[in-house]
Amino acid sequence: MTETDSDKLAVDGLPPLRAVVERHGLATKKALGQNFLLDLNLTGRIARAAGSMEKHTVIEVGPGPGGLTRALLMHGAHKVVVIERDDRCLPALEEIAAHYPGRIEIIQGDALKTDFTALANKGPVKIVANLPYNVGTQLLVGWLEAEPWPPYFESLTLMFQREVAERIVAAAGDSAYGRLGVLAGWRTRAEIRFDVPPQAFWPPPKVTSSVVHLVPRSDPLPADGKRLSLVTQHAFGQRRKMLRQSLKPLGGQTLLDAAGIDGTRRAETLSIEEFCRLANTRV
Ligand code: SAM
């Protein structure tokens, strides 16, 4: 019998990802934002970007066929909890679980409806994900608004399309500066680690992606996250307008006067400290 490519095992002793996807009939679904990473070298690079994880529970959102999951386990994650919405992926994930007994917990469900704090009751936690962009952004905002702070997670290592990654790490004055940059900069140190070209995914998306690593600040400026989100949403919702106009629904000039901020300024000129001041001012 001759050995074909799909008979060969990958470095972790499991079948190559392409063979896993074929065997389980995992035709990608656009509605679930499925662009799979099938190269274990690349998923290994993402796992390394998350840092050491020997003592950690790593929560991975959207594992799909498990390329990143396998890299996290090879990288030494003490335990990986995966949350996947698509039940077609479960048999492939069960195979990984059998290969690494006791080190994976598989949850089938929607990450947007998952109580992450309930998963994080044992030891330090890191969160890693390659998610569809809209789900990823929504989850990121939830993690940035977590209470209490510092939160239950030590870091977030997340894949986004490059343009969203730039918004996350943007500072005042940058054209990409907006609500995401204010929230991320307020509570974390965020940096883009590396870019991932479209051809690294199956099927290839239209745009370049980037891996962003965020580490919670231990002492962010005091502010109510939800209020900060609201203020930035209004301020950047009409980013070309003066703040006295864009912030009208929250008190406009009266609010700005009380916070000591010039109402003729535009949102992109305000520092994170000034946004916190606005969030803390009630009129
Ligand atoms: N992590 C895998 C990889 O890197 O190859 C898959 C990445 S693919 C971009 C996104 C994955 O997230 C898919 O497996 C999809 O089914 C899953 N997904 C999409 N929406 C989800 C949600 N709301 N909750 C949990 N998983 C979700």
Boltz pocket constraint, residues with backbone or C-beta under 6 A from the ligand:
constraints:
  - pocket:
      binder: B
      contacts: [[A, 32], [A, 33], [A, 34], [A, 35], [A, 36], [A, 37], [A, 38], [A, 61], [A, 62], [A, 63], [A, 64], [A, 65], [A, 66], [A, 67], [A, 68], [A, 83], [A, 84], [A, 85], [A, 86], [A, 89], [A, 109], [A, 110], [A, 111], [A, 112], [A, 129], [A, 130], [A, 131], [A, 132], [A, 135]]
      max_distance: 6.0
